[in-house]
Amino acid sequence: MRHRKILIPLQILILGFLVLIANISTIKDYSSVSSNASNRVVNLTTMALKLEEDIKNDLYSAKDEFVGDITGYGADCPLCGGTLACKPSYYVKDGTTTYPDLDYGMVRIVASSQSLPCGSIVRFQLPKISSEPIIAIVLDRGVLGNDLDLLMESENYANLYAGRTTTSYDVLRTGWTR
């Protein structure tokens, strides 16, 4: 795990360097590197694209898998105050259901038990809500075991469309850092 934390930033740095070289080079000789030892030419643009693909694959590969109930809930529920439990606190009483994550873009918000740290990213299927996999971030607490609660526009909307579904979900990131 420690090596992975070092490897990802190093890969991003190398990727940025390779993309920079590929973008600013106007002479064909600068976009490839020759090795006399093996008589092979490496195209730096191709290498940068491959590294970018590897980083994306790592970003979306499952680190763990759980089975639990996924239930919809609204910030207007009787016991909800509108501010999520994880720090930095996030106010959702206005109908907000998404969060702008630096790595995954705009993701849905879920509540979890203490088994998943705040900032963890999960992926699951919920056909009642979306035909595409849902990517969500743990920003709230109050759920038991391996269950998740998906934040919805309102408690009424959650009851009508989400209900409760037992499914498996992937953990793509544990906590705030990859």
C-alpha positions in Angstrom: 0.0 0.0 0.0 2.8 2.4 0.8 4.5 1.8 -2.5 1.1 2.5 -4.3 0.9 5.9 -2.6 4.3 6.7 -4.0 3.8 5.0 -7.4 0.7 6.9 -8.5 2.2 10.5 -8.0 5.3 9.3 -9.8 3.3 7.9 -12.7 1.4 11.2 -12.9 4.6 13.2 -12.9 6.1 11.0 -15.7 2.9 11.2 -17.7 2.9 15.0 -17.4 6.5 15.1 -18.6 5.9 12.8 -21.5 2.8 14.7 -22.6 4.7 18.0 -22.4 7.5 16.7 -24.5 5.1 15.2 -27.0 3.0 18.4 -27.3 5.9 20.9 -27.6 8.0 18.9 -30.0 7.7 19.9 -33.6 10.6 17.9 -34.9 9.8 14.2 -35.4 13.1 13.1 -33.8 12.0 14.7 -30.5 8.8 12.6 -30.2 10.7 9.3 -30.1 13.7 7.9 -28.4 16.1 5.4 -30.1 18.1 2.8 -28.3 21.1 1.5 -30.0 21.3 -1.4 -27.7 18.1 -2.9 -28.8 17.4 -1.2 -32.1 13.9 -0.1 -31.0 12.2 3.2 -31.2 9.8 4.3 -28.5 7.2 6.9 -29.4 6.8 9.2 -26.4 3.2 10.1 -27.3 2.2 6.4 -27.3 4.1 5.9 -24.1 2.2 8.8 -22.5 -1.2 7.5 -23.7 -0.4 4.1 -22.3 0.6 5.5 -18.9 -2.6 7.6 -18.9 -4.6 4.4 -19.6 -2.8 2.6 -16.8 -3.6 5.4 -14.3 -7.3 5.4 -15.3 -7.5 1.6 -15.0 -6.0 1.8 -11.5 -8.5 4.6 -10.6 -11.4 2.4 -11.5 -10.2 -1.0 -10.4 -11.9 -2.4 -7.3 -9.7 -2.5 -4.2 -12.4 -4.4 -2.2 -15.9 -5.7 -2.7 -18.8 -5.9 -0.2 -22.5 -7.0 -0.2 -25.0 -4.9 1.6 -28.4 -3.1 1.3 -28.5 0.1 -0.6 -31.3 2.4 0.6 -32.3 5.9 -0.6 -32.6 8.7 2.0 -33.3 12.4 1.7 -31.7 15.3 3.7 -35.2 16.2 4.7 -35.7 13.0 6.7 -37.1 13.5 10.3 -33.7 12.9 12.0 -31.5 14.6 9.4 -30.0 18.0 10.1 -28.8 18.7 6.6 -25.1 18.7 7.3 -23.2 15.5 6.6 -21.1 13.9 9.3 -17.7 13.7 7.5 -15.3 16.6 7.4 -15.2 18.9 5.6 -18.9 19.3 6.6 -21.2 19.6 3.6 -24.7 21.1 3.7 -27.3 19.2 1.6 -30.7 20.5 2.9 -31.0 22.4 -0.4 -31.3 19.2 -2.4 -27.6 18.7 -3.2 -26.9 15.0 -4.0 -23.5 15.2 -5.6 -20.0 16.1 -4.6 -17.1 17.3 -6.9 -14.2 14.9 -6.2 -10.8 15.7 -7.6 -10.1 12.2 -8.9 -13.6 11.0 -9.9 -15.4 14.2 -10.9 -19.0 14.7 -9.9 -20.0 11.7 -7.7 -23.2 10.8 -5.7 -23.1 11.0 -1.9 -23.7 8.0 0.3 -23.8 7.3 4.1 -21.9 4.3 5.4 -20.9 2.8 8.7 -17.5 3.4 10.3 -16.2 0.4 8.3 -15.6 2.7 5.3 -13.6 5.9 6.1 -14.9 9.3 5.0 -13.9 10.1 1.5 -14.0 6.5 0.3 -15.3 6.0 -3.3 -17.7 3.1 -4.1 -19.3 1.9 -7.3 -22.6 0.0 -7.5 -25.5 -0.8 -9.8 -28.9 0.5 -8.9 -31.1 0.0 -12.0 -34.1 1.8 -10.4 -32.0 5.0 -10.4 -29.6 4.6 -13.3 -28.7 2.2 -16.1 -25.0 3.2 -15.6 -22.9 2.2 -12.6 -23.2 4.8 -9.8 -19.9 6.2 -8.4 -20.4 7.7 -4.9 -18.4 9.1 -2.0 -18.8 8.4 1.7 -19.6 11.7 3.3 -22.1 10.7 5.9 -22.6 8.1 8.7 -25.4 6.4 10.5 -25.6 3.1 8.6 -24.9 -0.3 10.1 -22.6 -3.1 8.7 -21.9 -3.1 5.0 -25.1 -1.2 4.1 -25.1 2.2 2.2 -27.6 5.0 2.1 -27.7 6.9 -1.2 -28.6 10.6 -0.7 -31.6 11.5 -2.8 -33.4 14.8 -3.6 -35.9 14.2 -0.9 -37.2 11.5 1.5 -40.3 11.1 -0.7 -38.3 10.7 -3.9 -36.1 8.1 -2.1 -39.1 6.1 -1.0 -40.7 6.2 -4.5 -37.6 5.4 -6.6 -34.8 3.9 -4.6 -36.3 1.7 -1.9 -34.0 -0.9 -0.5 -31.9 -3.2 -2.7 -29.3 -5.9 -1.7 -26.3 -5.7 -4.1 -22.6 -5.9 -4.2 -20.5 -2.8 -4.4 -16.8 -2.1 -5.2 -14.6 0.1 -3.1 -12.4 2.1 -5.6 -10.7 4.3 -3.0 -10.4 3.9 0.8 -10.5 7.3 2.5 -9.5 10.6 0.8 -6.2 9.4 -0.8 -5.6 6.7 -3.4 
